[in-house]
Amino acid sequence: MNASLYERLGGTEGITQIANDVVDLHLQNPTIATRYENAKSDVPSMKNAAATFFIAGTGGPDVYQGKDMVSAHKGMNISAAEFMAVLDDSLAALEKNGVGQREQEEVLYILYSLRSQILAV
């Protein structure tokens, strides 16, 4: 039996570290950092939301309690460049955490599949 993506990413602990790194990278990324200006006081909540979203989306326990992607991004008018910056940060976090090529591709596929629910909604 094949291990789920959740398991191959290190379960809750591994995914939480990846998500923490993604948020840290977003806060430093000049393409998208301004999107987080008002949320900087609540970085732990952002990291928790990112981690629980990743956990649920990779086959782990359904612990995500945030908004669906359309509701979370409605009215933000996110550009293609911003969306790609998020993917780039995600890939960098995966690489930083020693995630293998196959798993990186699977995560990027999942994230890219959300594009229509995030981009300019």
MDAnalysis code that builds the backbone (N, CA, C; Angstrom):
import MDAnalysis as mda
import numpy as np

u = mda.Universe.empty(363, n_residues=121, atom_resindex=np.repeat(np.arange(121), 3), trajectory=True)
u.add_TopologyAttr("name", ["N", "CA", "C"] * 121)
u.add_TopologyAttr("resid", np.arange(1, 122))
u.add_TopologyAttr("resname", ["MET", "ASN", "ALA", "SER", "LEU", "TYR", "GLU", "ARG", "LEU", "GLY", "GLY", "THR", "GLU", "GLY", "ILE", "THR", "GLN", "ILE", "ALA", "ASN", "ASP", "VAL", "VAL", "ASP", "LEU", "HIS", "LEU", "GLN", "ASN", "PRO", "THR", "ILE", "ALA", "THR", "ARG", "TYR", "GLU", "ASN", "ALA", "LYS", "SER", "ASP", "VAL", "PRO", "SER", "MET", "LYS", "ASN", "ALA", "ALA", "ALA", "THR", "PHE", "PHE", "ILE", "ALA", "GLY", "THR", "GLY", "GLY", "PRO", "ASP", "VAL", "TYR", "GLN", "GLY", "LYS", "ASP", "MET", "VAL", "SER", "ALA", "HIS", "LYS", "GLY", "MET", "ASN", "ILE", "SER", "ALA", "ALA", "GLU", "PHE", "MET", "ALA", "VAL", "LEU", "ASP", "ASP", "SER", "LEU", "ALA", "ALA", "LEU", "GLU", "LYS", "ASN", "GLY", "VAL", "GLY", "GLN", "ARG", "GLU", "GLN", "GLU", "GLU", "VAL", "LEU", "TYR", "ILE", "LEU", "TYR", "SER", "LEU", "ARG", "SER", "GLN", "ILE", "LEU", "ALA", "VAL"])
u.atoms.positions = np.array([
    [0.849, -1.185, 0.000],
    [0.000, 0.000, 0.000],
    [0.892, 1.244, 0.000],
    [0.560, 2.197, -0.821],
    [1.347, 3.426, -0.918],
    [1.005, 4.394, 0.202],
    [2.016, 5.072, 0.698],
    [1.812, 6.074, 1.743],
    [1.151, 7.298, 1.118],
    [0.290, 7.943, 1.867],
    [-0.370, 9.163, 1.381],
    [0.648, 10.299, 1.291],
    [0.304, 11.324, 0.550],
    [1.165, 12.501, 0.468],
    [1.364, 13.088, 1.859],
    [0.319, 13.090, 2.654],
    [0.398, 13.548, 4.049],
    [1.534, 12.820, 4.787],
    [1.554, 11.506, 4.672],
    [2.581, 10.712, 5.350],
    [3.966, 10.986, 4.766],
    [4.057, 11.094, 3.439],
    [5.354, 11.315, 2.789],
    [5.920, 12.700, 3.067],
    [5.056, 13.640, 3.460],
    [5.520, 14.984, 3.827],
    [5.883, 15.085, 5.306],
    [5.770, 13.983, 6.018],
    [6.154, 13.974, 7.431],
    [5.004, 14.129, 8.396],
    [3.777, 13.893, 7.908],
    [2.617, 13.986, 8.783],
    [2.406, 15.398, 9.298],
    [1.698, 15.506, 10.380],
    [1.360, 16.808, 10.946],
    [2.604, 17.624, 11.281],
    [3.600, 16.992, 11.862],
    [4.816, 17.716, 12.251],
    [5.564, 18.247, 11.027],
    [5.765, 17.408, 10.043],
    [6.485, 17.829, 8.841],
    [5.746, 18.906, 8.073],
    [4.451, 18.729, 7.921],
    [3.654, 19.704, 7.178],
    [3.573, 21.020, 7.925],
    [3.501, 20.978, 9.235],
    [3.471, 22.212, 10.020],
    [4.759, 23.006, 9.803],
    [5.888, 22.329, 9.768],
    [7.160, 23.026, 9.522],
    [7.186, 23.622, 8.120],
    [6.728, 22.864, 7.133],
    [6.678, 23.370, 5.762],
    [5.785, 24.602, 5.692],
    [4.597, 24.521, 6.289],
    [3.654, 25.642, 6.267],
    [4.234, 26.866, 6.965],
    [4.912, 26.662, 8.089],
    [5.557, 27.780, 8.790],
    [6.571, 28.460, 7.876],
    [7.356, 27.657, 7.168],
    [8.348, 28.211, 6.255],
    [7.686, 28.947, 5.093],
    [6.582, 28.416, 4.589],
    [5.855, 29.084, 3.494],
    [5.403, 30.468, 3.945],
    [4.789, 30.555, 5.105],
    [4.309, 31.847, 5.610],
    [5.485, 32.798, 5.806],
    [6.572, 32.329, 6.387],
    [7.750, 33.181, 6.572],
    [8.251, 33.721, 5.229],
    [8.269, 32.858, 4.221],
    [8.703, 33.289, 2.887],
    [7.735, 34.299, 2.283],
    [6.440, 34.087, 2.472],
    [5.443, 35.047, 1.969],
    [5.665, 36.435, 2.582],
    [5.967, 36.470, 3.868],
    [6.156, 37.743, 4.559],
    [7.390, 38.491, 4.065],
    [8.334, 37.769, 3.458],
    [9.563, 38.369, 2.947],
    [9.537, 38.582, 1.433],
    [8.559, 38.024, 0.761],
    [8.514, 38.060, -0.707],
    [7.965, 39.408, -1.176],
    [8.762, 40.211, -1.864],
    [8.320, 41.550, -2.262],
    [7.082, 41.557, -3.170],
    [6.832, 40.463, -3.868],
    [5.661, 40.399, -4.749],
    [4.367, 40.311, -3.959],
    [4.399, 39.676, -2.791],
    [3.155, 39.452, -2.044],
    [3.174, 39.935, -0.595],
    [4.308, 40.388, -0.106],
    [4.413, 40.766, 1.314],
    [3.386, 41.817, 1.724],
    [3.069, 42.745, 0.831],
    [2.103, 43.787, 1.189],
    [0.711, 43.213, 1.452],
    [0.423, 42.054, 0.901],
    [-0.867, 41.396, 1.159],
    [-1.002, 41.005, 2.633],
    [0.113, 40.898, 3.318],
    [0.121, 40.419, 4.699],
    [0.376, 41.526, 5.714],
    [0.440, 42.773, 5.260],
    [0.728, 43.906, 6.153],
    [-0.184, 43.928, 7.378],
    [-1.490, 43.779, 7.159],
    [-2.444, 43.872, 8.263],
    [-2.491, 42.613, 9.118],
    [-1.965, 41.526, 8.603],
    [-2.028, 40.252, 9.322],
    [-0.755, 39.930, 10.087],
    [0.252, 40.783, 9.996],
    [1.537, 40.468, 10.636],
    [1.421, 40.293, 12.146],
    [0.416, 40.900, 12.741],
    [0.241, 40.755, 14.188],
    [-0.316, 39.378, 14.547],
    [-0.795, 38.644, 13.554],
    [-1.380, 37.332, 13.829],
    [-0.719, 36.232, 12.991],
    [0.596, 36.259, 12.943],
    [1.351, 35.268, 12.182],
    [1.060, 33.842, 12.677],
    [0.953, 33.598, 13.992],
    [0.650, 32.228, 14.419],
    [-0.669, 31.699, 13.830],
    [-1.678, 32.540, 13.725],
    [-2.941, 32.095, 13.131],
    [-2.786, 31.802, 11.643],
    [-1.996, 32.636, 10.942],
    [-1.740, 32.385, 9.522],
    [-1.018, 31.056, 9.351],
    [-0.040, 30.800, 10.189],
    [0.714, 29.553, 10.091],
    [-0.177, 28.356, 10.404],
    [-1.045, 28.492, 11.384],
    [-1.965, 27.408, 11.731],
    [-2.923, 27.135, 10.576],
    [-3.466, 28.186, 9.979],
    [-4.388, 28.009, 8.859],
    [-3.686, 27.331, 7.682],
    [-2.461, 27.763, 7.390],
    [-1.705, 27.158, 6.292],
    [-1.418, 25.686, 6.581],
    [-1.019, 25.392, 7.805],
    [-0.698, 24.005, 8.168],
    [-1.931, 23.116, 8.106],
    [-3.031, 23.558, 8.679],
    [-4.227, 22.709, 8.685],
    [-4.797, 22.541, 7.280],
    [-4.660, 23.569, 6.433],
    [-5.084, 23.460, 5.036],
    [-4.237, 22.411, 4.311],
    [-2.917, 22.479, 4.491],
    [-1.984, 21.512, 3.887],
    [-2.270, 20.101, 4.406],
    [-2.476, 19.979, 5.699],
    [-2.728, 18.663, 6.301],
    [-3.967, 18.026, 5.685],
    [-5.056, 18.773, 5.659],
    [-6.309, 18.243, 5.106],
    [-6.188, 17.977, 3.606],
    [-5.481, 18.847, 2.897],
    [-5.384, 18.730, 1.450],
    [-4.436, 17.660, 0.951],
    [-3.649, 17.081, 1.843],
    [-2.687, 16.056, 1.431],
    [-3.059, 14.670, 1.941],
    [-4.269, 14.537, 2.463],
    [-4.726, 13.228, 2.896],
    [-4.646, 12.986, 4.380],
    [-4.333, 14.020, 5.139],
    [-4.285, 13.885, 6.589],
    [-5.662, 14.117, 7.195],
    [-5.713, 14.237, 8.501],
    [-6.999, 14.500, 9.163],
    [-7.609, 15.806, 8.671],
    [-8.928, 15.837, 8.589],
    [-9.633, 17.039, 8.126],
    [-9.731, 18.033, 9.278],
    [-8.630, 18.750, 9.503],
    [-8.547, 19.674, 10.629],
    [-8.708, 21.136, 10.205],
    [-8.826, 21.396, 8.908],
    [-8.931, 22.776, 8.413],
    [-10.302, 23.340, 8.743],
    [-10.321, 24.512, 9.395],
    [-11.574, 25.151, 9.767],
    [-11.727, 26.527, 9.137],
    [-10.850, 26.838, 8.192],
    [-10.902, 28.142, 7.538],
    [-11.949, 28.185, 6.442],
    [-11.964, 29.329, 5.763],
    [-12.894, 29.536, 4.664],
    [-12.485, 28.700, 3.458],
    [-13.446, 28.460, 2.557],
    [-13.089, 27.825, 1.300],
    [-12.272, 28.833, 0.491],
    [-11.606, 28.374, -0.537],
    [-10.660, 29.225, -1.270],
    [-11.330, 30.435, -1.931],
    [-12.513, 30.269, -2.501],
    [-13.188, 31.402, -3.132],
    [-13.542, 32.452, -2.083],
    [-14.127, 32.027, -0.974],
    [-14.498, 32.973, 0.085],
    [-13.283, 33.669, 0.676],
    [-12.198, 32.933, 0.855],
    [-10.993, 33.500, 1.458],
    [-10.321, 34.535, 0.559],
    [-10.499, 34.411, -0.757],
    [-9.783, 35.282, -1.693],
    [-10.691, 36.227, -2.468],
    [-11.988, 36.173, -2.202],
    [-12.948, 37.011, -2.923],
    [-12.639, 38.494, -2.712],
    [-12.603, 39.218, -3.826],
    [-12.380, 40.651, -3.775],
    [-10.928, 41.067, -3.628],
    [-10.015, 40.117, -3.545],
    [-8.595, 40.450, -3.375],
    [-7.917, 40.760, -4.704],
    [-8.554, 40.365, -5.805],
    [-8.016, 40.605, -7.144],
    [-6.559, 40.149, -7.253],
    [-6.297, 38.936, -6.855],
    [-4.952, 38.373, -6.885],
    [-4.514, 38.174, -8.333],
    [-3.319, 38.641, -8.638],
    [-2.788, 38.553, -9.999],
    [-2.088, 37.216, -10.229],
    [-1.841, 36.927, -11.503],
    [-1.112, 35.711, -11.857],
    [0.296, 35.738, -11.272],
    [0.924, 36.910, -11.260],
    [2.275, 37.032, -10.697],
    [2.265, 36.733, -9.195],
    [1.248, 37.205, -8.498],
    [1.143, 36.929, -7.061],
    [0.914, 35.440, -6.822],
    [0.055, 34.837, -7.628],
    [-0.206, 33.408, -7.492],
    [1.075, 32.604, -7.700],
    [1.851, 32.974, -8.718],
    [3.102, 32.278, -8.984],
    [4.116, 32.502, -7.856],
    [4.094, 33.672, -7.231],
    [4.978, 33.934, -6.092],
    [4.655, 32.985, -4.943],
    [3.375, 32.727, -4.734],
    [2.959, 31.786, -3.691],
    [3.479, 30.384, -4.021],
    [3.346, 29.981, -5.281],
    [3.855, 28.666, -5.680],
    [5.373, 28.591, -5.517],
    [6.076, 29.661, -5.892],
    [7.530, 29.699, -5.742],
    [7.935, 29.569, -4.276],
    [7.236, 30.293, -3.391],
    [7.530, 30.202, -1.960],
    [7.257, 28.792, -1.440],
    [6.185, 28.189, -1.930],
    [5.843, 26.829, -1.501],
    [6.919, 25.847, -1.931],
    [7.382, 25.982, -3.164],
    [8.448, 25.113, -3.659],
    [9.730, 25.314, -2.846],
    [10.070, 26.553, -2.537],
    [11.260, 26.840, -1.737],
    [11.161, 26.200, -0.349],
    [9.977, 26.260, 0.253],
    [9.782, 25.660, 1.576],
    [9.895, 24.140, 1.499],
    [9.364, 23.555, 0.448],
    [9.469, 22.111, 0.275],
    [10.932, 21.703, 0.126],
    [11.666, 22.441, -0.690],
    [13.085, 22.147, -0.879],
    [13.863, 22.317, 0.427],
    [13.563, 23.389, 1.155],
    [14.248, 23.639, 2.431],
    [14.063, 22.472, 3.398],
    [12.902, 21.834, 3.315],
    [12.582, 20.743, 4.231],
    [12.925, 19.364, 3.665],
    [13.688, 19.345, 2.582],
    [14.169, 18.083, 2.045],
    [13.114, 17.201, 1.406],
    [12.033, 17.808, 0.937],
    [10.954, 17.047, 0.311],
    [11.395, 16.609, -1.082],
    [11.127, 15.372, -1.421],
    [11.538, 14.801, -2.699],
    [10.812, 15.403, -3.894],
    [11.387, 15.204, -5.064],
    [10.856, 15.750, -6.313],
    [9.408, 15.320, -6.558],
    [9.110, 14.042, -6.388],
    [7.754, 13.549, -6.641],
    [6.738, 14.268, -5.753],
    [7.059, 14.394, -4.485],
    [6.146, 15.048, -3.549],
    [6.022, 16.532, -3.866],
    [7.129, 17.164, -4.250],
    [7.065, 18.576, -4.653],
    [6.094, 18.744, -5.811],
    [6.201, 17.870, -6.793],
    [5.311, 17.946, -7.956],
    [3.860, 17.752, -7.556],
    [3.602, 16.808, -6.650],
    [2.227, 16.567, -6.199],
    [1.661, 17.786, -5.476],
    [2.458, 18.389, -4.602],
    [1.997, 19.577, -3.875],
    [1.722, 20.714, -4.853],
    [2.645, 20.951, -5.774],
    [2.441, 22.026, -6.756],
    [1.219, 21.764, -7.629],
    [0.977, 20.518, -7.976],
    [-0.222, 20.167, -8.754],
    [-1.482, 20.522, -7.960],
    [-1.496, 20.161, -6.698],
    [-2.657, 20.463, -5.850],
    [-2.851, 21.973, -5.745],
    [-1.777, 22.691, -5.455],
    [-1.893, 24.147, -5.327],
    [-2.336, 24.785, -6.643],
    [-1.756, 24.325, -7.742],
    [-2.118, 24.907, -9.042],
    [-3.576, 24.603, -9.390],
    [-4.090, 23.472, -8.930],
    [-5.485, 23.122, -9.212],
    [-6.452, 24.100, -8.543],
    [-5.977, 24.864, -7.568],
    [-6.806, 25.848, -6.862],
    [-6.795, 27.214, -7.552],
    [-6.018, 27.354, -8.605],
    [-5.806, 28.636, -9.279],
    [-7.116, 29.362, -9.598],
    [-8.073, 28.657, -10.173],
    [-9.333, 29.305, -10.572],
    [-10.163, 29.765, -9.381],
    [-9.883, 29.214, -8.201],
    [-10.604, 29.606, -6.992],
    [-9.929, 30.763, -6.266],
    [-8.743, 31.165, -6.737],
    [-7.949, 32.186, -6.061],
    [-7.702, 33.395, -6.932],
    [-7.407, 33.169, -8.188],
    [-6.993, 34.212, -9.104],
    [-8.170, 35.108, -9.504],
    [-8.067, 36.392, -9.187],
    [-9.036, 37.414, -9.607],
    [-10.498, 37.036, -9.326],
    [-10.764, 36.426, -8.181],
    [-12.157, 36.095, -7.812],
    [-12.806, 37.248, -7.092],
])
